[in-house]
Amino acid sequence: FDKPFEALKLKSVQSEVKYTANKVIVRLSGTYILHHMLIQIEETKQTFSVKRVRLWFNPEVNADLTNLRDKLQSWTLAKEVSLSRGQKEVKIMCAVPFRARNLMVEYVDFFENPDGSIEILRCPR
């Protein structure tokens, strides 16, 4: 790679964001080579907690995020990580750097509440 890696905040390099019930889909302002990502989870209630997170990437420059949202076959899984109950931060380390123009963070599973129910984490709008 031509230049050394540097830490960037996602908000500083995103050009568009879409949300679903359990995903955040981001178009980056350019194509980036990523090696790891730090995700901070801020829950509005303390009654539920994220159990598994998947980080997906897509290199397509002119892809429409609305179309990508529903086409999982257009994405490549970078990494899936498990979290402990109440964990607020997770660092996703990939074995090999990857080139991405679009990222998707998918909140896959959630811990059950003490009463046995599962609440769904809603992605911020």
Secondary structure, 3 states (H helix, E strand, C coil): CCCCCCCCCHHHHEEEEEECCCEEEEEEEEEEEEEEEEEECCCCCCCCCEEEEEEEEECCCCCCHHHHHCCHHHCEEEEEEECCCCCCEEEEEEEEEEEEEEEEEEEEEECCCCCCCCCCCCCCC
